[in-house]
Amino acid sequence: MDSESFDGPVNIGSEEMVTINQLRTYVMEITGKKLALKNIPGPSGVRGMNSDNKLSREKLGWAPSQSLKIGLRKTYELISQHNHNY
């Protein structure tokens, strides 16, 4: 990865489109915990989020190599190893 030739912010997130409900499902599967889902009426807005990694590919030659779910799982496992309260 060549970052010396570029000085600026870039997105480094997942390009997978994911809703909050999908993210919640990922977290429950990874942690083995149940979370209550209560969708309440509210303003309509963004239905999902993802990252546009075009700039990081162009400027740094980098893009995520794993899915969001795998990244969440690895992050949870790492945190769990260091903090036994999870």
The first five atom37 places (N, CA, C, CB, O) and aatype in JSON, in Angstrom:
{
  "aatype": [12, 3, 15, 6, 15, 13, 3, 7, 14, 19, 2, 9, 7, 15, 6, 6, 12, 19, 16, 9, 2, 5, 10, 1, 16, 18, 19, 12, 6, 9, 16, 7, 11, 11, 10, 0, 10, 11, 2, 9, 14, 7, 14, 15, 7, 19, 1, 7, 12, 2, 15, 3, 2, 11, 10, 15, 1, 6, 11, 10, 7, 17, 0, 14, 15, 5, 15, 10, 11, 9, 7, 10, 1, 11, 16, 18, 6, 10, 9, 15, 5, 8, 2, 8, 2, 18],
  "atom_mask": [
    [1, 1, 1, 1, 1],
    [1, 1, 1, 1, 1],
    [1, 1, 1, 1, 1],
    [1, 1, 1, 1, 1],
    [1, 1, 1, 1, 1],
    [1, 1, 1, 1, 1],
    [1, 1, 1, 1, 1],
    [1, 1, 1, 0, 1],
    [1, 1, 1, 1, 1],
    [1, 1, 1, 1, 1],
    [1, 1, 1, 1, 1],
    [1, 1, 1, 1, 1],
    [1, 1, 1, 0, 1],
    [1, 1, 1, 1, 1],
    [1, 1, 1, 1, 1],
    [1, 1, 1, 1, 1],
    [1, 1, 1, 1, 1],
    [1, 1, 1, 1, 1],
    [1, 1, 1, 1, 1],
    [1, 1, 1, 1, 1],
    [1, 1, 1, 1, 1],
    [1, 1, 1, 1, 1],
    [1, 1, 1, 1, 1],
    [1, 1, 1, 1, 1],
    [1, 1, 1, 1, 1],
    [1, 1, 1, 1, 1],
    [1, 1, 1, 1, 1],
    [1, 1, 1, 1, 1],
    [1, 1, 1, 1, 1],
    [1, 1, 1, 1, 1],
    [1, 1, 1, 1, 1],
    [1, 1, 1, 0, 1],
    [1, 1, 1, 1, 1],
    [1, 1, 1, 1, 1],
    [1, 1, 1, 1, 1],
    [1, 1, 1, 1, 1],
    [1, 1, 1, 1, 1],
    [1, 1, 1, 1, 1],
    [1, 1, 1, 1, 1],
    [1, 1, 1, 1, 1],
    [1, 1, 1, 1, 1],
    [1, 1, 1, 0, 1],
    [1, 1, 1, 1, 1],
    [1, 1, 1, 1, 1],
    [1, 1, 1, 0, 1],
    [1, 1, 1, 1, 1],
    [1, 1, 1, 1, 1],
    [1, 1, 1, 0, 1],
    [1, 1, 1, 1, 1],
    [1, 1, 1, 1, 1],
    [1, 1, 1, 1, 1],
    [1, 1, 1, 1, 1],
    [1, 1, 1, 1, 1],
    [1, 1, 1, 1, 1],
    [1, 1, 1, 1, 1],
    [1, 1, 1, 1, 1],
    [1, 1, 1, 1, 1],
    [1, 1, 1, 1, 1],
    [1, 1, 1, 1, 1],
    [1, 1, 1, 1, 1],
    [1, 1, 1, 0, 1],
    [1, 1, 1, 1, 1],
    [1, 1, 1, 1, 1],
    [1, 1, 1, 1, 1],
    [1, 1, 1, 1, 1],
    [1, 1, 1, 1, 1],
    [1, 1, 1, 1, 1],
    [1, 1, 1, 1, 1],
    [1, 1, 1, 1, 1],
    [1, 1, 1, 1, 1],
    [1, 1, 1, 0, 1],
    [1, 1, 1, 1, 1],
    [1, 1, 1, 1, 1],
    [1, 1, 1, 1, 1],
    [1, 1, 1, 1, 1],
    [1, 1, 1, 1, 1],
    [1, 1, 1, 1, 1],
    [1, 1, 1, 1, 1],
    [1, 1, 1, 1, 1],
    [1, 1, 1, 1, 1],
    [1, 1, 1, 1, 1],
    [1, 1, 1, 1, 1],
    [1, 1, 1, 1, 1],
    [1, 1, 1, 1, 1],
    [1, 1, 1, 1, 1],
    [1, 1, 1, 1, 1]
  ],
  "atom_positions": [
    [[0.85, -1.17, 0.0], [0.0, 0.0, 0.0], [0.9, 1.23, 0.0], [-0.97, 0.0, 1.22], [1.76, 1.37, 0.86]],
    [[0.7, 2.12, -0.95], [1.52, 3.32, -1.08], [0.71, 4.53, -0.63], [2.01, 3.5, -2.54], [-0.08, 5.07, -1.4]],
    [[0.92, 4.95, 0.61], [0.19, 6.11, 1.12], [1.04, 7.37, 1.1], [-0.3, 5.84, 2.54], [0.54, 8.45, 1.42]],
    [[2.3, 7.26, 0.74], [3.17, 8.43, 0.73], [2.78, 9.43, -0.35], [4.61, 8.01, 0.53], [3.04, 10.62, -0.21]],
    [[2.15, 8.97, -1.42], [1.82, 9.85, -2.53], [0.43, 10.47, -2.4], [1.91, 9.09, -3.83], [0.01, 11.24, -3.26]],
    [[-0.29, 10.15, -1.33], [-1.64, 10.7, -1.15], [-1.84, 11.11, 0.29], [-2.72, 9.68, -1.58], [-1.54, 10.35, 1.21]],
    [[-2.33, 12.32, 0.48], [-2.59, 12.84, 1.82], [-4.03, 13.32, 1.87], [-1.59, 13.99, 2.18], [-4.33, 14.45, 1.5]],
    [[-4.91, 12.46, 2.34], [-6.31, 12.84, 2.42], [-7.13, 11.73, 3.03], [0.0, 0.0, 0.0], [-6.67, 10.6, 3.14]],
    [[-8.35, 12.06, 3.43], [-9.21, 11.03, 4.02], [-9.74, 10.08, 2.95], [-10.38, 11.68, 4.78], [-10.03, 10.5, 1.82]],
    [[-9.88, 8.81, 3.31], [-10.48, 7.82, 2.43], [-11.39, 6.92, 3.25], [-9.39, 6.98, 1.7], [-11.17, 6.71, 4.44]],
    [[-12.43, 6.39, 2.61], [-13.3, 5.41, 3.25], [-12.6, 4.07, 3.28], [-14.66, 5.31, 2.52], [-11.93, 3.68, 2.31]],
    [[-12.75, 3.35, 4.39], [-12.15, 2.03, 4.48], [-13.17, 1.0, 4.97], [-10.93, 2.05, 5.41], [-12.8, -0.05, 5.48]],
    [[-14.43, 1.3, 4.82], [-15.48, 0.41, 5.29], [-15.89, -0.62, 4.26], [0.0, 0.0, 0.0], [-15.27, -0.76, 3.21]],
    [[-16.93, -1.34, 4.6], [-17.46, -2.38, 3.73], [-18.29, -1.76, 2.61], [-18.31, -3.38, 4.52], [-19.03, -0.8, 2.82]],
    [[-18.14, -2.32, 1.41], [-18.95, -1.87, 0.29], [-20.3, -2.6, 0.26], [-18.21, -2.08, -1.02], [-21.12, -2.34, -0.62]],
    [[-20.52, -3.49, 1.2], [-21.8, -4.21, 1.27], [-22.89, -3.26, 1.78], [-21.68, -5.46, 2.2], [-22.69, -2.56, 2.77]],
    [[-24.03, -3.24, 1.1], [-25.16, -2.46, 1.58], [-25.76, -3.19, 2.77], [-26.23, -2.24, 0.45], [-26.08, -4.38, 2.67]],
    [[-25.9, -2.51, 3.88], [-26.41, -3.15, 5.09], [-27.38, -2.21, 5.81], [-25.24, -3.56, 6.04], [-27.14, -1.01, 5.93]],
    [[-28.48, -2.78, 6.27], [-29.45, -2.01, 7.05], [-29.12, -2.17, 8.53], [-30.92, -2.46, 6.74], [-28.35, -3.05, 8.91]],
    [[-29.71, -1.34, 9.34], [-29.52, -1.46, 10.79], [-30.04, -2.81, 11.27], [-30.24, -0.3, 11.54], [-29.42, -3.44, 12.13]],
    [[-31.16, -3.28, 10.73], [-31.69, -4.58, 11.13], [-30.73, -5.71, 10.74], [-33.07, -4.81, 10.49], [-30.57, -6.66, 11.5]],
    [[-30.1, -5.62, 9.57], [-29.12, -6.63, 9.18], [-27.9, -6.59, 10.11], [-28.68, -6.43, 7.72], [-27.38, -7.63, 10.52]],
    [[-27.45, -5.38, 10.43], [-26.32, -5.22, 11.34], [-26.65, -5.83, 12.7], [-25.95, -3.74, 11.49], [-25.81, -6.51, 13.31]],
    [[-27.85, -5.59, 13.17], [-28.32, -6.16, 14.44], [-28.28, -7.69, 14.38], [-29.75, -5.68, 14.75], [-27.84, -8.34, 15.34]],
    [[-28.72, -8.26, 13.27], [-28.71, -9.71, 13.11], [-27.28, -10.24, 13.13], [-29.41, -10.11, 11.79], [-27.0, -11.26, 13.76]],
    [[-26.37, -9.57, 12.44], [-24.95, -9.97, 12.46], [-24.42, -9.98, 13.89], [-24.1, -9.01, 11.58], [-23.77, -10.94, 14.31]],
    [[-24.7, -8.92, 14.63], [-24.2, -8.8, 16.0], [-24.76, -9.92, 16.88], [-24.56, -7.42, 16.59], [-24.02, -10.51, 17.67]],
    [[-26.05, -10.21, 16.74], [-26.64, -11.28, 17.53], [-26.02, -12.63, 17.19], [-28.16, -11.34, 17.31], [-25.74, -13.42, 18.09]],
    [[-25.79, -12.9, 15.92], [-25.18, -14.16, 15.52], [-23.76, -14.29, 16.06], [-25.18, -14.28, 13.99], [-23.37, -15.35, 16.53]],
    [[-23.0, -13.22, 15.99], [-21.6, -13.24, 16.41], [-21.48, -13.35, 17.93], [-20.89, -11.97, 15.92], [-20.63, -14.1, 18.43]],
    [[-22.3, -12.63, 18.66], [-22.19, -12.6, 20.12], [-22.98, -13.69, 20.81], [-22.63, -11.27, 20.64], [-22.74, -14.0, 21.98]],
    [[-23.93, -14.28, 20.09], [-24.8, -15.27, 20.72], [-25.8, -14.66, 21.67], [0.0, 0.0, 0.0], [-26.36, -15.36, 22.51]],
    [[-26.04, -13.37, 21.54], [-26.97, -12.66, 22.42], [-28.21, -12.25, 21.63], [-26.3, -11.42, 23.05], [-28.13, -11.99, 20.43]],
    [[-29.33, -12.2, 22.31], [-30.59, -11.76, 21.7], [-30.8, -10.28, 22.0], [-31.79, -12.6, 22.22], [-30.63, -9.83, 23.14]],
    [[-31.15, -9.54, 20.98], [-31.46, -8.13, 21.14], [-32.89, -7.9, 20.67], [-30.46, -7.23, 20.35], [-33.3, -8.41, 19.62]],
    [[-33.64, -7.15, 21.44], [-35.02, -6.86, 21.06], [-35.02, -5.92, 19.86], [-35.81, -6.25, 22.25], [-34.22, -4.98, 19.78]],
    [[-35.93, -6.17, 18.95], [-36.09, -5.3, 17.79], [-37.42, -4.6, 17.91], [-35.99, -6.1, 16.46], [-38.47, -5.23, 17.97]],
    [[-37.36, -3.29, 17.94], [-38.58, -2.51, 18.03], [-38.47, -1.37, 17.01], [-38.82, -1.95, 19.49], [-37.87, -0.33, 17.28]],
    [[-39.06, -1.6, 15.83], [-39.1, -0.55, 14.83], [-40.22, 0.4, 15.17], [-39.28, -1.14, 13.4], [-41.37, -0.01, 15.34]],
    [[-39.9, 1.67, 15.27], [-40.9, 2.66, 15.64], [-41.14, 3.59, 14.46], [-40.45, 3.47, 16.89], [-40.26, 3.79, 13.63]],
    [[-42.33, 4.17, 14.38], [-42.6, 5.11, 13.3], [-41.68, 6.32, 13.41], [-44.08, 5.56, 13.32], [-41.39, 6.81, 14.5]],
    [[-41.23, 6.78, 12.29], [-40.36, 7.94, 12.3], [-40.15, 8.42, 10.88], [0.0, 0.0, 0.0], [-40.73, 7.87, 9.94]],
    [[-39.35, 9.43, 10.72], [-39.11, 9.95, 9.38], [-38.39, 8.91, 8.52], [-38.29, 11.24, 9.44], [-37.55, 8.15, 9.0]],
    [[-38.72, 8.9, 7.25], [-38.03, 8.02, 6.31], [-36.69, 8.66, 5.97], [-38.88, 7.78, 5.01], [-36.57, 9.88, 5.86]],
    [[-35.71, 7.83, 5.82], [-34.38, 8.35, 5.49], [-33.6, 7.31, 4.74], [0.0, 0.0, 0.0], [-34.15, 6.59, 3.9]],
    [[-32.35, 7.22, 5.03], [-31.46, 6.27, 4.38], [-31.88, 4.87, 4.78], [-29.98, 6.54, 4.76], [-32.06, 4.58, 5.96]],
    [[-32.03, 3.98, 3.8], [-32.46, 2.6, 4.05], [-31.31, 1.66, 4.34], [-33.24, 2.07, 2.87], [-31.51, 0.56, 4.87]],
    [[-30.11, 2.06, 4.02], [-28.93, 1.24, 4.26], [-27.69, 2.07, 4.02], [0.0, 0.0, 0.0], [-27.76, 3.15, 3.43]],
    [[-26.54, 1.58, 4.48], [-25.29, 2.3, 4.31], [-24.23, 1.35, 3.77], [-24.83, 2.93, 5.65], [-24.24, 0.15, 4.05]],
    [[-23.32, 1.9, 3.01], [-22.14, 1.17, 2.58], [-21.05, 2.19, 2.27], [-22.45, 0.27, 1.33], [-21.3, 3.39, 2.22]],
    [[-19.85, 1.69, 2.08], [-18.71, 2.56, 1.85], [-18.33, 2.55, 0.37], [-17.51, 2.12, 2.72], [-18.36, 1.5, -0.27]],
    [[-17.99, 3.7, -0.15], [-17.46, 3.78, -1.52], [-15.94, 3.82, -1.4], [-18.02, 5.06, -2.29], [-15.36, 4.82, -0.99]],
    [[-15.31, 2.72, -1.76], [-13.87, 2.59, -1.59], [-13.07, 2.89, -2.86], [-13.54, 1.2, -1.12], [-11.91, 2.51, -2.98]],
    [[-13.71, 3.56, -3.8], [-13.04, 3.87, -5.08], [-11.74, 4.65, -4.85], [-13.99, 4.68, -6.0], [-10.72, 4.35, -5.47]],
    [[-11.78, 5.64, -3.99], [-10.61, 6.48, -3.75], [-9.48, 5.68, -3.11], [-10.99, 7.68, -2.87], [-8.32, 5.86, -3.48]],
    [[-9.79, 4.82, -2.15], [-8.73, 4.03, -1.52], [-8.1, 3.05, -2.52], [-9.29, 3.27, -0.31], [-6.9, 2.79, -2.46]],
    [[-8.91, 2.52, -3.43], [-8.35, 1.63, -4.47], [-7.45, 2.42, -5.42], [-9.49, 0.95, -5.27], [-6.36, 1.97, -5.76]],
    [[-7.93, 3.6, -5.85], [-7.17, 4.41, -6.8], [-5.88, 4.98, -6.19], [-8.03, 5.55, -7.31], [-4.82, 4.91, -6.81]],
    [[-5.98, 5.53, -5.01], [-4.85, 6.25, -4.42], [-3.92, 5.37, -3.6], [-5.35, 7.35, -3.55], [-2.71, 5.63, -3.55]],
    [[-4.47, 4.34, -2.97], [-3.66, 3.52, -2.07], [-3.48, 2.09, -2.56], [-4.28, 3.5, -0.7], [-2.67, 1.33, -2.02]],
    [[-4.25, 1.72, -3.57], [-4.2, 0.34, -4.03], [-4.74, -0.63, -2.99], [0.0, 0.0, 0.0], [-4.28, -1.77, -2.9]],
    [[-5.71, -0.19, -2.21], [-6.24, -1.01, -1.13], [-7.76, -1.08, -1.19], [-5.79, -0.45, 0.22], [-8.42, -0.1, -1.54]],
    [[-8.29, -2.24, -0.86], [-9.74, -2.43, -0.71], [-9.94, -3.55, 0.32], [-10.44, -2.79, -2.09], [-9.07, -4.4, 0.47]],
    [[-11.07, -3.55, 1.02], [-11.31, -4.61, 1.99], [-11.26, -5.99, 1.33], [-12.66, -4.4, 2.67], [-11.73, -6.17, 0.2]],
    [[-10.69, -6.94, 2.03], [-10.57, -8.28, 1.48], [-11.54, -9.27, 2.13], [-9.15, -8.78, 1.63], [-11.6, -10.43, 1.73]],
    [[-12.29, -8.8, 3.14], [-13.22, -9.68, 3.84], [-14.57, -8.98, 3.99], [-12.65, -10.09, 5.22], [-14.67, -7.76, 3.89]],
    [[-15.57, -9.78, 4.24], [-16.92, -9.24, 4.38], [-17.07, -8.49, 5.71], [-17.96, -10.37, 4.28], [-16.27, -8.65, 6.62]],
    [[-18.1, -7.69, 5.78], [-18.42, -6.97, 7.01], [-18.63, -7.95, 8.17], [-19.68, -6.09, 6.82], [-18.13, -7.72, 9.27]],
    [[-19.37, -9.01, 7.92], [-19.66, -9.98, 8.98], [-18.38, -10.62, 9.52], [-20.62, -11.06, 8.46], [-18.24, -10.79, 10.74]],
    [[-17.46, -10.98, 8.65], [-16.2, -11.56, 9.11], [-15.4, -10.53, 9.9], [-15.37, -12.08, 7.91], [-14.81, -10.86, 10.93]],
    [[-15.37, -9.3, 9.43], [-14.67, -8.23, 10.15], [-15.26, -7.98, 11.52], [0.0, 0.0, 0.0], [-14.53, -7.79, 12.49]],
    [[-16.59, -7.98, 11.61], [-17.24, -7.81, 12.91], [-16.89, -8.97, 13.84], [-18.77, -7.71, 12.73], [-16.6, -8.76, 15.02]],
    [[-16.91, -10.19, 13.3], [-16.59, -11.37, 14.12], [-15.15, -11.29, 14.65], [-16.78, -12.66, 13.29], [-14.91, -11.53, 15.83]],
    [[-14.21, -10.96, 13.78], [-12.81, -10.86, 14.21], [-12.62, -9.76, 15.25], [-11.9, -10.61, 13.01], [-11.87, -9.93, 16.21]],
    [[-13.29, -8.64, 15.04], [-13.2, -7.54, 15.99], [-13.77, -7.94, 17.34], [-13.92, -6.3, 15.46], [-13.18, -7.65, 18.38]],
    [[-14.93, -8.6, 17.33], [-15.55, -9.05, 18.58], [-14.64, -10.04, 19.31], [-16.92, -9.7, 18.29], [-14.48, -9.94, 20.52]],
    [[-14.06, -10.98, 18.58], [-13.17, -11.97, 19.19], [-11.95, -11.3, 19.81], [-12.73, -13.01, 18.16], [-11.54, -11.66, 20.92]],
    [[-11.38, -10.33, 19.12], [-10.22, -9.62, 19.64], [-10.57, -8.86, 20.92], [-9.67, -8.65, 18.6], [-9.83, -8.92, 21.9]],
    [[-11.69, -8.16, 20.9], [-12.11, -7.41, 22.09], [-12.42, -8.37, 23.23], [-13.35, -6.53, 21.77], [-12.07, -8.1, 24.38]],
    [[-13.07, -9.48, 22.93], [-13.42, -10.45, 23.96], [-12.2, -11.03, 24.65], [-14.25, -11.55, 23.37], [-12.23, -11.31, 25.85]],
    [[-11.13, -11.23, 23.9], [-9.89, -11.76, 24.48], [-9.29, -10.82, 25.5], [-8.87, -12.04, 23.39], [-8.62, -11.26, 26.43]],
    [[-9.52, -9.52, 25.33], [-8.91, -8.53, 26.2], [-9.85, -8.02, 27.29], [-8.43, -7.38, 25.39], [-9.41, -7.39, 28.25]],
    [[-11.13, -8.28, 27.13], [-12.1, -7.8, 28.12], [-13.14, -8.89, 28.32], [-12.78, -6.45, 27.67], [-13.98, -9.11, 27.45]],
    [[-13.1, -9.55, 29.43], [-13.97, -10.7, 29.69], [-15.38, -10.32, 30.13], [-13.34, -11.57, 30.74], [-16.15, -11.19, 30.55]],
    [[-15.73, -9.04, 30.04], [-17.08, -8.6, 30.4], [-18.05, -8.74, 29.24], [-17.06, -7.16, 30.87], [-19.24, -8.5, 29.43]],
    [[-17.59, -9.12, 28.05], [-18.46, -9.21, 26.88], [-19.07, -10.56, 26.77], [-17.7, -8.89, 25.63], [-19.84, -10.81, 25.84]]
  ]
}
